[in-house]
């Protein structure tokens, strides 16, 4: 999955994340095979970059919101990895626990929102 | 240009090398004037808008951002002056500095770096507001620019910086530790040099120079350095982008004291920063456009 300037995207590439207007509204869902006509509209809408994959490459799971890409199902393990050598005092432990609680809450909340939308 | 194996160049040598780099971006006259005038307490939005209108590209970016969901204006923003009022001087400075300074870099390659910078910027604004250090606009710009030194080292002294990145990839740990070990100088010192090179305000220089070591900031600007220091850790905790390593620096307790914050505030800071980040990708797209 790559983020490319719209000018560099060629017909046949597939949207890997939803295309959203600058006001946040949805223009196209992920998974759409882009045609020249749609690329023109996206340029007109003022979009400069889009996440795409080439034909044949796997499109990320659309049930996981793009918002959570950085957490993903393995967010807890990732966070533990980042903090592994720094949990040396109470303050750092507090920071880690706050980050973990926050990530857990985001993951839970947005996964549920997504299911409700379906 | 490469270091003799086993030798550590040291800060003076690194800065001297950077100072002679031909591609080191210079600020266009209009940007320099704008940046300087924005720091003047007597300046008006009208004057900034007039200066801004000398550069159509910058004006377009400012208008696009002010009309975006990131700011959600009740009425469409049509003039540069309205945009300057809505965005605030600090954000206008962020846009013009970002557009000018980083035009020399390959932003596609540097995207994880920029996401980290943007996360730190949102966190710095959140922390500054919570700590009562101004409206947060200056802190936002400082967060956006705090790791400038890494980008400059990577872009302009690649032979020296490549072993640093390789060491972090191989051994883990913090990129700053690898910089100090292999270069004898960290990205914060390089950031300080760049701020001086571009005549950025002393508060910016201090916050960037002191974001890993608060003692390097002047007394007057140490709370802002503390703000960026804590914001860097929050952005890392939010796992947005990458500052070039996959580790967490230790939080200096002095930062919490300077900001009058306690551990109980961490959850609130994460949540408020996340709220800003929800719209940050739009901001990132617009200011890159």
Boltz contact constraints between the chains, C-beta under 6 A:
constraints:
  - contact:
      token1: [A, 22]
      token2: [B, 68]
      max_distance: 6.0
  - contact:
      token1: [A, 22]
      token2: [B, 282]
      max_distance: 6.0
  - contact:
      token1: [A, 23]
      token2: [B, 69]
      max_distance: 6.0
  - contact:
      token1: [A, 24]
      token2: [B, 69]
      max_distance: 6.0
  - contact:
      token1: [A, 48]
      token2: [B, 285]
      max_distance: 6.0
  - contact:
      token1: [A, 48]
      token2: [B, 289]
      max_distance: 6.0
  - contact:
      token1: [A, 49]
      token2: [B, 285]
      max_distance: 6.0
  - contact:
      token1: [A, 70]
      token2: [B, 239]
      max_distance: 6.0
  - contact:
      token1: [A, 70]
      token2: [B, 240]
      max_distance: 6.0
  - contact:
      token1: [A, 82]
      token2: [B, 246]
      max_distance: 6.0
  - contact:
      token1: [A, 82]
      token2: [B, 248]
      max_distance: 6.0
  - contact:
      token1: [A, 83]
      token2: [B, 248]
      max_distance: 6.0
  - contact:
      token1: [A, 86]
      token2: [B, 248]
      max_distance: 6.0
  - contact:
      token1: [A, 86]
      token2: [B, 250]
      max_distance: 6.0
  - contact:
      token1: [A, 91]
      token2: [B, 251]
      max_distance: 6.0
  - contact:
      token1: [A, 94]
      token2: [B, 263]
      max_distance: 6.0
  - contact:
      token1: [A, 95]
      token2: [B, 266]
      max_distance: 6.0
  - contact:
      token1: [A, 98]
      token2: [B, 266]
      max_distance: 6.0
  - contact:
      token1: [A, 98]
      token2: [B, 267]
      max_distance: 6.0
  - contact:
      token1: [A, 98]
      token2: [B, 270]
      max_distance: 6.0
  - contact:
      token1: [A, 99]
      token2: [B, 237]
      max_distance: 6.0
  - contact:
      token1: [A, 102]
      token2: [B, 270]
      max_distance: 6.0
